Amino acid sequence: MPDHLLVLPRDVTELPEAVALAVRTSGADERCVLWLNDMERYLGPGSLSLHDIRALRRAGTVVLGTMRSRIRKDLPDDELLRIAETFEVPRLWSPDELDRARTELGARGDHRLRLALSQAADFGIAETLATGPQLWQELSRASVVGGNPRGAAVVRAAIDLALAGLDDALPVDLLTELHEDYLPGRNKQLIGPEPLEAALVWATSPRDAVTRLLIPEADGFRAFEYLLDAHLREKRPGPGLLPERVWEAALAACSKRHHRFSVAIAAHANTRLDVILRALTPLAEGADVEAMRALGLLTEGHDRKLAAGWLQRAVDAGDVLSLRLMGNHHFRGRSHDAANDWYRRAAEAGDEISQSYFNEPRPLPPPPPSAPPTPDPAKPGAEGDEFEDDEDEGDYGPTPRTLRLLEAAFQILADRAYDAIEMIGDSRVDLGPNHVSVFSDLPVLTWGANTEWRRLMARCFDDLADDIAADRWPQPTCTGEEMAVHLALAEASYMAEDEPELVAEFVKGVPAEQNDYDWGLCLDVFLEDTDVLFLYEPWAQGVEDPDHTVGRMLGVANLEAEDWFTPFREEETRDPERGFRR
């Protein structure tokens, strides 16, 4: 992004100033990028709010962040992460990328690139160019007589403190105090450790003019991030990952409010309930609502009663989000009626996700079947053949009247969608003052979609109506069409219930059948699954993320809003030149 101003806050405390600068500068016709490197440092208290995001979007500011997958996996639900558009950057390069790197090597002959390509099957190219594997090997060999045992001890202490949640620069005094524990052997002097000053010089000296084991920053040092990943590849997170003294040092070093949240999240990743409580209870007892809410989230896996108590305290303090989280808590405890009550309270208090929960398209049950014709005793099979099925298997499926009414529902929804686009353009919708037919009926993650996305959604209704007109079942080819089926079935069922005269016009000339308007049957034969409806469930928020627990368990795909119109299968792709009706 050339010609953009880079806005880089050092930590979460600088976010308000950074947002204000980006909005103000973008308003002055200079484009900005708000860069959140290691995005986990900017979550929790003081992080970007939905109000901030909307202000940045209106100003045209690009917000970019990075987060390692191991960290994303261990984070509890976060509103900012839920609305983010995620791009996964694989550690290993693709064959095309490797070919381009080889072409570059042939043109320039850079020895660093040659080394990276030679190790591409084992390490990422970027890791090797940043000397990550080399640094880890050097660190692993340093704790020997004649090596750099004190330097290695300082670096390993910095690694463990970072894994304990201290993501700011670590002061020299803290590393000096703690590193002795990392020198090998009982008698630390037998190995002949070098002086501390020499140890710091070794640890902070750049390798190959790229990076170093310890990165000097502000008034302290930060361990090179690759080393944390390498350490966790050898020893996975758990209660025994870090020494007790590290946790004690991390808690003692929590001089700022956001430090306590970082340590609590690190303790959550290592299933240390005691550390979670010690980190956040002092804040919660001081009426910090976000700390109460965080305790409710982070302690649930250990003690459900304790978690509910903290969420209740946050609710009593007026926290709207905790109303929804309490609903999630009861849902996971299989108390669905209680969960529904909490979601209703959250919706009434203005929580958009809970409002969306009550907006899920649910077709009404079919009308009771009319009485079957009286059998003619003179005809064969009138008696004793009640289990015989003379119906041709090819007749299985929705009746002609059902399909005709569903076709009308698709057309009506398409018209409403195009009308809405002309009225609202790119404006955000909701269930309140900005309610708009069709688009407010979609899951909340789509409410901020732009005009182009909305036109693609409108076309889904038209495509499915055309399928019925062409004497085909309306079987979806993408997630957008799946959602269109759910909305159309709900619309058709309401018409069948409330507007019989209108329905009579739509199905005029089509003979009635006993199982007309069986919407459950339509769901069964048109859809492979109903995964897209998870987007309405507060307890499943984030399921669109491929790394979400529910998403991985159920194998859901293409639920991210930008993926809604990606075909499920290449052979079912619709004609890309078909255009739009309006």
GUSE-679827 format. One record per residue (C-alpha): x, y negated, z negated. Coordinates in nm, 2 decimals, decimal comma. Each point is the difference from the previous one (the first is absolute). Layout:
BEGIN
<<X; Y; Z>>
...
//
This chain:
BEGIN
<<0,00; 0,00; 0,00>>
<<0,23; -0,28; 0,12>>
<<-0,08; -0,36; -0,09>>
<<-0,17; 0,10; -0,33>>
<<0,08; -0,13; -0,34>>
<<0,09; 0,28; -0,24>>
<<-0,15; -0,04; -0,34>>
<<0,17; 0,24; -0,25>>
<<-0,11; -0,01; -0,37>>
<<0,25; 0,16; -0,23>>
<<-0,26; 0,16; -0,22>>
<<-0,37; 0,00; -0,09>>
<<0,03; -0,32; -0,20>>
<<0,09; -0,19; 0,31>>
<<-0,29; 0,13; 0,21>>
<<-0,24; -0,30; -0,07>>
<<0,26; -0,25; 0,11>>
<<0,08; 0,22; 0,31>>
<<-0,36; 0,03; 0,10>>
<<-0,06; -0,37; -0,04>>
<<0,31; -0,08; 0,21>>
<<-0,10; 0,25; 0,27>>
<<-0,35; -0,14; 0,03>>
<<0,11; -0,36; -0,01>>
<<0,27; 0,06; 0,26>>
<<-0,22; 0,20; 0,23>>
<<-0,25; -0,28; -0,02>>
<<0,26; -0,23; 0,12>>
<<0,04; 0,20; 0,33>>
<<0,31; 0,20; -0,11>>
<<-0,05; 0,37; 0,00>>
<<0,10; 0,20; -0,31>>
<<0,08; 0,35; -0,11>>
<<-0,05; 0,08; -0,37>>
<<0,25; 0,28; -0,06>>
<<-0,06; 0,23; -0,29>>
<<0,30; 0,23; 0,00>>
<<-0,05; 0,29; -0,24>>
<<-0,36; -0,09; -0,03>>
<<-0,06; 0,19; -0,33>>
<<0,18; -0,30; -0,16>>
<<-0,28; -0,22; 0,10>>
<<-0,30; 0,21; -0,13>>
<<-0,17; -0,01; -0,33>>
<<-0,07; -0,33; -0,19>>
<<0,06; -0,31; 0,21>>
<<0,00; 0,20; 0,33>>
<<-0,18; -0,12; 0,31>>
<<-0,37; -0,03; -0,05>>
<<-0,27; 0,05; 0,27>>
<<-0,04; -0,37; -0,01>>
<<0,37; -0,04; 0,07>>
<<-0,02; 0,24; 0,29>>
<<-0,29; -0,18; 0,16>>
<<0,18; -0,33; -0,03>>
<<0,31; 0,14; 0,16>>
<<-0,20; 0,16; 0,28>>
<<-0,18; -0,33; 0,07>>
<<0,33; -0,17; 0,02>>
<<0,13; 0,26; 0,24>>
<<0,28; 0,11; -0,23>>
<<0,14; 0,35; 0,06>>
<<0,04; 0,20; -0,33>>
<<0,25; 0,28; 0,02>>
<<0,12; 0,23; -0,27>>
<<0,20; 0,32; -0,04>>
<<-0,05; 0,29; -0,25>>
<<0,16; 0,34; -0,02>>
<<-0,24; 0,29; 0,03>>
<<0,11; 0,15; -0,34>>
<<-0,11; -0,33; -0,17>>
<<-0,33; -0,03; 0,20>>
<<-0,09; 0,36; -0,10>>
<<0,03; -0,07; -0,38>>
<<-0,18; -0,33; 0,00>>
<<-0,36; -0,02; -0,14>>
<<-0,27; -0,16; 0,21>>
<<0,09; -0,35; 0,10>>
<<-0,23; -0,24; 0,18>>
<<0,29; -0,15; 0,20>>
<<0,12; 0,33; 0,12>>
<<-0,35; 0,11; 0,09>>
<<-0,05; -0,28; 0,25>>
<<0,35; 0,01; 0,15>>
<<0,06; 0,14; 0,35>>
<<0,26; 0,27; -0,04>>
<<0,28; 0,09; 0,24>>
<<0,21; 0,30; -0,10>>
<<0,36; -0,03; 0,10>>
<<0,14; 0,36; 0,01>>
<<0,35; 0,05; -0,15>>
<<0,11; 0,20; 0,30>>
<<0,00; -0,16; 0,34>>
<<-0,20; 0,13; 0,30>>
<<0,16; 0,15; 0,30>>
<<-0,06; -0,32; 0,20>>
<<0,16; -0,21; -0,26>>
<<0,30; 0,23; -0,02>>
<<0,04; -0,02; 0,38>>
<<0,00; -0,38; -0,02>>
<<0,26; 0,02; -0,27>>
<<0,22; 0,22; 0,21>>
<<-0,03; -0,24; 0,29>>
<<0,11; -0,28; -0,23>>
<<0,29; 0,21; -0,13>>
<<0,11; 0,06; 0,36>>
<<-0,01; -0,38; 0,07>>
<<0,18; -0,11; -0,32>>
<<0,17; 0,30; -0,16>>
<<-0,07; -0,11; -0,35>>
<<0,15; 0,25; -0,24>>
<<-0,27; -0,05; -0,26>>
<<-0,27; 0,09; 0,25>>
<<0,20; 0,30; 0,11>>
<<0,01; 0,13; -0,36>>
<<-0,37; -0,07; -0,04>>
<<-0,09; 0,20; 0,31>>
<<0,22; 0,29; -0,10>>
<<-0,20; 0,03; -0,32>>
<<-0,34; -0,09; 0,14>>
<<-0,14; 0,35; -0,07>>
<<0,08; -0,03; -0,37>>
<<-0,03; -0,37; -0,08>>
<<-0,19; -0,29; 0,15>>
<<0,20; -0,22; 0,24>>
<<-0,09; -0,31; -0,21>>
<<0,11; 0,18; -0,32>>
<<0,34; 0,09; 0,15>>
<<0,05; -0,35; 0,15>>
<<-0,06; -0,14; -0,35>>
<<0,25; 0,26; -0,13>>
<<-0,27; 0,16; -0,23>>
<<0,11; 0,36; 0,02>>
<<0,37; -0,10; -0,01>>
<<-0,06; -0,21; -0,32>>
<<-0,19; 0,29; -0,16>>
<<0,28; 0,24; 0,07>>
<<0,26; -0,25; -0,13>>
<<-0,20; -0,05; -0,32>>
<<-0,04; 0,37; -0,05>>
<<0,38; 0,05; 0,02>>
<<0,10; -0,30; -0,21>>
<<-0,04; 0,15; -0,35>>
<<0,34; 0,17; -0,01>>
<<0,35; -0,07; -0,14>>
<<0,16; -0,25; 0,22>>
<<-0,33; -0,09; 0,16>>
<<-0,24; -0,28; -0,11>>
<<-0,19; 0,17; -0,28>>
<<-0,10; -0,33; -0,17>>
<<-0,11; -0,15; 0,32>>
<<-0,21; 0,31; 0,07>>
<<-0,15; -0,02; -0,35>>
<<-0,10; -0,36; 0,05>>
<<-0,16; 0,08; 0,33>>
<<-0,19; 0,30; -0,14>>
<<-0,12; -0,21; -0,29>>
<<-0,13; -0,26; 0,25>>
<<-0,18; 0,27; 0,20>>
<<-0,18; 0,14; -0,31>>
<<-0,10; -0,35; -0,12>>
<<-0,15; -0,07; 0,35>>
<<-0,19; 0,33; -0,01>>
<<-0,13; -0,11; -0,35>>
<<-0,16; -0,30; 0,16>>
<<0,26; -0,28; -0,04>>
<<0,00; -0,12; 0,35>>
<<0,15; -0,34; -0,07>>
<<0,38; -0,05; 0,01>>
<<0,15; 0,18; -0,30>>
<<0,22; -0,21; -0,24>>
<<0,36; 0,10; -0,05>>
<<-0,06; 0,03; -0,37>>
<<-0,26; 0,26; 0,04>>
<<0,21; 0,21; 0,24>>
<<0,30; -0,04; -0,24>>
<<-0,21; 0,12; -0,29>>
<<-0,15; 0,30; 0,18>>
<<0,26; 0,13; 0,24>>
<<0,21; 0,18; -0,27>>
<<-0,27; 0,27; -0,02>>
<<0,07; 0,09; 0,36>>
<<0,37; 0,06; -0,03>>
<<0,06; 0,38; 0,01>>
<<0,10; 0,21; -0,29>>
<<-0,02; -0,04; -0,38>>
<<0,33; -0,18; -0,03>>
<<-0,05; -0,28; 0,26>>
<<0,37; -0,11; -0,01>>
<<0,13; 0,34; 0,12>>
<<-0,11; -0,08; 0,36>>
<<0,20; -0,33; -0,01>>
<<-0,28; -0,24; 0,11>>
<<0,12; -0,32; 0,16>>
<<-0,06; -0,34; -0,16>>
<<-0,35; -0,14; 0,04>>
<<0,12; -0,29; 0,22>>
<<0,16; 0,25; 0,24>>
<<-0,32; 0,21; -0,01>>
<<-0,22; -0,29; 0,11>>
<<0,24; -0,09; 0,27>>
<<-0,01; 0,36; 0,14>>
<<-0,38; 0,02; -0,03>>
<<-0,06; -0,34; 0,17>>
<<0,26; 0,02; 0,28>>
<<-0,17; 0,02; 0,34>>
<<0,06; 0,32; 0,20>>
<<0,05; -0,05; 0,37>>
<<-0,11; -0,36; -0,04>>
<<-0,36; 0,11; -0,04>>
<<-0,11; 0,07; -0,35>>
<<0,12; 0,12; -0,34>>
<<-0,10; 0,22; -0,30>>
<<-0,10; -0,30; -0,21>>
<<-0,13; -0,31; 0,17>>
<<0,08; -0,32; -0,19>>
<<-0,32; -0,21; -0,04>>
<<-0,07; -0,31; -0,21>>
<<0,16; 0,06; -0,34>>
<<0,03; 0,38; 0,03>>
<<0,00; 0,30; 0,23>>
<<-0,24; 0,23; 0,18>>
<<0,06; 0,36; 0,10>>
<<0,00; 0,06; 0,38>>
<<-0,35; 0,13; 0,06>>
<<0,12; 0,31; 0,20>>
<<0,17; 0,13; -0,31>>
<<-0,34; 0,02; -0,18>>
<<-0,14; 0,21; 0,28>>
<<0,30; 0,22; 0,01>>
<<-0,02; 0,05; -0,38>>
<<-0,37; 0,09; 0,02>>
<<0,07; 0,25; 0,28>>
<<0,22; 0,19; -0,24>>
<<-0,22; -0,04; -0,31>>
<<-0,37; -0,07; 0,03>>
<<-0,20; -0,24; -0,22>>
<<-0,12; 0,15; -0,33>>
<<0,02; -0,06; -0,38>>
<<0,36; 0,11; -0,01>>
<<0,13; -0,20; 0,30>>
<<0,13; -0,29; -0,21>>
<<0,18; 0,01; -0,33>>
<<-0,19; -0,13; -0,30>>
<<0,25; -0,28; -0,05>>
<<-0,08; -0,13; 0,35>>
<<-0,37; -0,03; -0,08>>
<<0,08; -0,17; -0,32>>
<<0,24; -0,24; 0,18>>
<<-0,27; -0,07; 0,27>>
<<-0,26; -0,08; -0,26>>
<<0,24; -0,22; -0,19>>
<<0,09; -0,19; 0,32>>
<<-0,37; -0,09; 0,08>>
<<0,05; -0,37; -0,04>>
<<-0,27; -0,09; 0,25>>
<<-0,36; 0,11; 0,03>>
<<0,04; 0,17; 0,34>>
<<0,29; 0,20; -0,13>>
<<-0,24; 0,18; -0,23>>
<<-0,22; 0,10; 0,28>>
<<0,29; 0,12; 0,21>>
<<0,12; 0,22; -0,29>>
<<-0,35; 0,13; -0,05>>
<<-0,03; 0,11; 0,36>>
<<0,34; 0,17; -0,01>>
<<-0,11; 0,18; -0,31>>
<<-0,32; 0,10; 0,18>>
<<0,21; 0,15; 0,28>>
<<0,19; 0,20; -0,27>>
<<-0,31; 0,10; -0,20>>
<<0,12; -0,18; -0,31>>
<<-0,32; -0,11; -0,18>>
<<0,20; -0,13; -0,30>>
<<0,20; -0,24; 0,21>>
<<-0,32; -0,12; 0,18>>
<<-0,16; -0,09; -0,33>>
<<0,31; -0,17; -0,14>>
<<0,04; -0,20; 0,31>>
<<-0,35; -0,13; 0,04>>
<<-0,17; 0,01; -0,34>>
<<0,16; -0,31; -0,13>>
<<-0,14; -0,19; 0,30>>
<<-0,34; 0,16; -0,03>>
<<-0,02; -0,08; -0,37>>
<<0,07; -0,36; 0,09>>
<<-0,32; -0,01; 0,21>>
<<0,18; 0,06; 0,33>>
<<-0,29; 0,14; 0,22>>
<<0,23; 0,13; 0,27>>
<<0,19; 0,20; -0,25>>
<<-0,32; 0,15; -0,14>>
<<-0,10; 0,10; 0,35>>
<<0,34; 0,15; 0,08>>
<<-0,01; 0,20; -0,32>>
<<-0,33; 0,14; 0,11>>
<<0,14; 0,11; 0,33>>
<<0,34; 0,13; -0,12>>
<<-0,12; 0,20; -0,30>>
<<-0,29; 0,18; 0,16>>
<<0,21; 0,30; 0,10>>
<<0,11; 0,04; -0,36>>
<<-0,30; -0,09; -0,21>>
<<-0,34; -0,08; 0,16>>
<<-0,15; -0,13; -0,32>>
<<0,29; -0,24; -0,05>>
<<-0,03; -0,12; 0,36>>
<<-0,37; -0,06; -0,02>>
<<0,06; -0,20; -0,32>>
<<0,25; -0,23; 0,17>>
<<-0,23; -0,05; 0,30>>
<<-0,29; -0,08; -0,23>>
<<0,21; -0,27; -0,16>>
<<0,08; -0,15; 0,34>>
<<-0,37; 0,01; 0,09>>
<<-0,09; -0,17; -0,33>>
<<0,26; -0,27; 0,09>>
<<-0,19; -0,07; 0,32>>
<<0,22; 0,19; 0,25>>
<<-0,22; 0,09; 0,31>>
<<0,25; 0,24; 0,15>>
<<-0,01; 0,21; -0,32>>
<<-0,37; 0,05; 0,05>>
<<0,07; 0,19; 0,32>>
<<0,30; 0,18; -0,15>>
<<-0,23; 0,12; -0,28>>
<<-0,23; 0,14; 0,26>>
<<0,29; 0,18; 0,16>>
<<0,10; 0,13; -0,34>>
<<-0,35; 0,15; -0,06>>
<<-0,02; 0,13; 0,36>>
<<0,33; 0,20; -0,05>>
<<-0,16; 0,13; -0,33>>
<<-0,30; 0,13; 0,20>>
<<-0,23; -0,25; -0,17>>
<<-0,16; -0,12; 0,33>>
<<-0,30; -0,18; -0,15>>
<<0,23; -0,20; -0,23>>
<<0,23; -0,07; 0,29>>
<<-0,29; -0,13; 0,20>>
<<-0,10; -0,23; -0,28>>
<<0,35; -0,15; -0,03>>
<<0,02; -0,05; 0,38>>
<<-0,33; -0,18; -0,01>>
<<0,13; -0,23; -0,27>>
<<0,31; -0,06; 0,20>>
<<-0,20; -0,08; 0,31>>
<<-0,22; -0,24; -0,18>>
<<0,31; -0,17; -0,14>>
<<0,13; -0,06; 0,36>>
<<0,24; 0,29; 0,06>>
<<-0,01; 0,06; 0,37>>
<<0,10; 0,36; 0,00>>
<<-0,28; 0,09; -0,24>>
<<-0,24; -0,20; 0,21>>
<<0,11; 0,21; 0,30>>
<<-0,08; 0,31; -0,20>>
<<-0,37; -0,09; 0,00>>
<<0,01; -0,07; 0,37>>
<<0,09; 0,35; 0,12>>
<<-0,23; 0,11; 0,29>>
<<-0,22; 0,28; -0,13>>
<<-0,26; 0,14; 0,24>>
<<-0,35; 0,05; -0,16>>
<<-0,12; 0,36; -0,01>>
<<-0,21; 0,11; 0,30>>
<<-0,37; -0,02; -0,03>>
<<-0,18; 0,32; -0,10>>
<<-0,05; 0,24; 0,29>>
<<-0,34; 0,02; 0,15>>
<<-0,20; 0,32; -0,05>>
<<0,12; 0,28; 0,24>>
<<-0,26; 0,11; 0,26>>
<<-0,23; 0,28; -0,11>>
<<0,12; 0,33; 0,16>>
<<-0,23; 0,16; 0,26>>
<<-0,08; 0,36; -0,13>>
<<-0,04; 0,11; 0,36>>
<<0,36; -0,08; 0,09>>
<<0,28; 0,26; -0,06>>
<<0,22; -0,07; -0,30>>
<<-0,27; -0,19; -0,19>>
<<0,04; 0,23; -0,30>>
<<0,31; 0,15; -0,16>>
<<0,25; -0,20; 0,21>>
<<0,04; -0,30; -0,24>>
<<0,38; 0,05; 0,00>>
<<0,03; 0,02; 0,38>>
<<0,16; -0,31; 0,16>>
<<-0,11; -0,04; 0,36>>
<<0,16; -0,34; 0,02>>
<<0,28; -0,02; 0,26>>
<<0,34; -0,07; -0,17>>
<<0,05; -0,28; 0,25>>
<<-0,29; -0,19; -0,15>>
<<0,18; -0,04; -0,33>>
<<0,05; -0,36; -0,10>>
<<-0,20; -0,33; -0,03>>
<<-0,33; -0,02; 0,18>>
<<-0,05; -0,23; 0,30>>
<<-0,20; -0,24; -0,21>>
<<0,28; -0,01; -0,26>>
<<0,26; -0,08; 0,27>>
<<-0,23; -0,26; 0,17>>
<<-0,04; -0,19; -0,33>>
<<0,37; 0,03; -0,08>>
<<0,08; -0,14; 0,34>>
<<-0,22; -0,30; -0,08>>
<<0,17; -0,05; -0,34>>
<<0,35; -0,01; 0,17>>
<<-0,13; -0,26; 0,25>>
<<-0,15; -0,21; -0,28>>
<<0,32; 0,01; -0,21>>
<<0,21; -0,09; 0,31>>
<<-0,22; -0,31; 0,06>>
<<0,02; -0,10; -0,36>>
<<0,38; 0,04; 0,00>>
<<0,05; -0,21; 0,32>>
<<-0,24; -0,27; -0,14>>
<<0,19; -0,01; -0,33>>
<<0,34; -0,04; 0,19>>
<<-0,14; -0,30; 0,18>>
<<-0,10; -0,15; -0,33>>
<<0,30; 0,08; -0,23>>
<<0,30; 0,06; 0,22>>
<<0,29; 0,08; -0,23>>
<<-0,16; -0,11; -0,32>>
<<0,00; 0,24; -0,29>>
<<-0,32; 0,16; -0,10>>
<<-0,14; 0,12; -0,33>>
<<-0,32; 0,11; -0,17>>
<<-0,07; -0,35; -0,13>>
<<-0,02; -0,33; 0,18>>
<<0,20; 0,14; 0,29>>
<<-0,22; 0,30; 0,06>>
<<-0,03; 0,09; 0,37>>
<<-0,19; 0,30; 0,14>>
<<0,21; 0,30; 0,10>>
<<0,34; -0,14; -0,10>>
<<-0,10; -0,05; -0,37>>
<<-0,12; 0,36; 0,01>>
<<0,35; 0,13; 0,07>>
<<0,25; 0,08; -0,27>>
<<0,16; -0,29; -0,18>>
<<0,35; 0,06; 0,16>>
<<-0,15; -0,12; 0,34>>
<<-0,17; -0,31; -0,13>>
<<0,29; -0,22; 0,11>>
<<0,03; 0,15; 0,35>>
<<0,05; -0,23; 0,30>>
<<-0,23; -0,05; 0,30>>
<<0,20; 0,25; 0,22>>
<<-0,05; 0,27; -0,26>>
<<-0,37; -0,08; -0,04>>
<<-0,05; 0,02; 0,38>>
<<0,15; 0,35; 0,00>>
<<-0,23; 0,10; -0,28>>
<<-0,30; -0,14; 0,19>>
<<0,10; 0,21; 0,30>>
<<0,00; 0,31; -0,21>>
<<-0,38; -0,03; -0,03>>
<<-0,03; -0,05; 0,38>>
<<0,22; 0,30; 0,08>>
<<-0,20; 0,24; -0,22>>
<<-0,33; -0,13; 0,14>>
<<0,13; 0,06; 0,35>>
<<0,09; 0,36; -0,10>>
<<-0,36; 0,07; -0,09>>
<<-0,13; -0,17; 0,32>>
<<0,23; 0,23; 0,19>>
<<-0,16; 0,30; -0,17>>
<<0,31; 0,06; -0,23>>
<<0,01; 0,02; -0,37>>
<<0,15; -0,32; -0,16>>
<<0,31; 0,17; -0,14>>
<<0,26; -0,26; -0,12>>
<<0,34; -0,02; 0,16>>
<<0,15; -0,23; -0,27>>
<<-0,06; -0,13; -0,35>>
<<-0,19; -0,31; 0,12>>
<<-0,25; 0,23; 0,18>>
<<-0,03; 0,22; -0,31>>
<<-0,10; -0,31; -0,20>>
<<-0,24; -0,10; 0,28>>
<<-0,17; 0,34; -0,03>>
<<-0,05; -0,05; -0,38>>
<<-0,15; -0,35; 0,05>>
<<-0,22; 0,11; 0,29>>
<<-0,14; 0,30; -0,19>>
<<-0,08; -0,22; -0,30>>
<<-0,17; -0,26; 0,24>>
<<-0,20; 0,27; 0,18>>
<<-0,12; 0,15; -0,32>>
<<-0,12; -0,33; -0,13>>
<<-0,19; -0,06; 0,32>>
<<-0,16; 0,34; -0,02>>
<<-0,11; -0,07; -0,35>>
<<-0,10; -0,37; 0,02>>
<<-0,08; -0,08; 0,36>>
<<-0,21; 0,28; 0,15>>
<<-0,15; -0,22; 0,27>>
<<0,34; -0,11; 0,13>>
<<0,13; 0,36; -0,01>>
<<-0,31; 0,11; 0,20>>
<<0,11; -0,25; 0,27>>
<<0,35; 0,14; 0,01>>
<<-0,11; 0,37; 0,02>>
<<-0,30; -0,06; 0,23>>
<<-0,04; 0,30; 0,24>>
<<0,23; 0,23; -0,20>>
<<-0,19; 0,29; -0,16>>
<<0,00; 0,03; -0,37>>
<<0,17; 0,30; -0,17>>
<<-0,02; 0,14; -0,35>>
<<0,36; -0,10; -0,10>>
<<0,00; -0,35; 0,15>>
<<0,23; -0,25; -0,18>>
<<0,21; 0,25; -0,19>>
<<0,29; -0,24; -0,07>>
<<0,19; 0,26; -0,21>>
<<0,02; 0,22; 0,31>>
<<0,13; -0,29; 0,20>>
<<0,28; -0,04; -0,26>>
<<0,09; 0,37; 0,03>>
<<0,01; 0,02; 0,37>>
<<0,15; -0,34; 0,10>>
<<0,27; -0,04; -0,26>>
<<0,30; 0,22; -0,09>>
<<0,01; -0,16; -0,35>>
<<-0,12; -0,30; -0,19>>
<<0,35; -0,12; -0,13>>
<<-0,07; -0,35; 0,12>>
<<-0,26; -0,04; -0,28>>
<<0,28; 0,02; -0,26>>
<<0,07; -0,36; 0,10>>
<<-0,31; -0,10; -0,19>>
<<0,10; 0,19; -0,32>>
<<0,16; -0,22; -0,27>>
<<0,18; 0,30; -0,14>>
<<0,16; 0,07; 0,34>>
<<0,12; -0,35; 0,07>>
<<0,33; 0,03; 0,20>>
<<-0,10; 0,33; 0,15>>
<<0,07; -0,15; 0,34>>
<<0,37; 0,00; -0,10>>
<<0,17; 0,32; 0,13>>
<<0,18; 0,03; -0,34>>
<<-0,32; -0,03; -0,21>>
<<-0,05; 0,31; -0,22>>
<<-0,36; 0,06; 0,13>>
<<0,11; -0,06; 0,36>>
<<0,28; 0,25; -0,02>>
<<-0,22; 0,26; -0,17>>
<<-0,28; -0,03; 0,25>>
<<0,22; -0,07; 0,31>>
<<-0,19; -0,31; 0,09>>
<<0,12; -0,19; 0,30>>
<<-0,06; -0,33; 0,19>>
<<-0,18; -0,18; -0,28>>
<<0,22; -0,31; 0,01>>
<<-0,21; -0,27; 0,16>>
<<0,25; -0,05; 0,28>>
<<-0,02; 0,38; 0,08>>
<<-0,38; 0,02; 0,03>>
<<0,00; -0,01; 0,38>>
<<0,30; 0,24; 0,05>>
<<-0,14; 0,32; 0,17>>
<<0,00; 0,31; -0,22>>
<<0,11; 0,21; 0,30>>
<<0,17; -0,11; 0,32>>
<<-0,24; 0,21; 0,22>>
<<-0,30; -0,19; -0,15>>
<<0,13; -0,35; 0,08>>
<<-0,27; -0,22; 0,15>>
<<0,06; -0,20; 0,32>>
<<0,22; -0,29; -0,11>>
<<-0,14; -0,20; 0,30>>
<<-0,36; 0,03; -0,11>>
<<-0,01; -0,36; -0,13>>
<<-0,27; -0,15; -0,23>>
<<-0,37; -0,05; 0,05>>
<<0,02; -0,35; -0,14>>
//
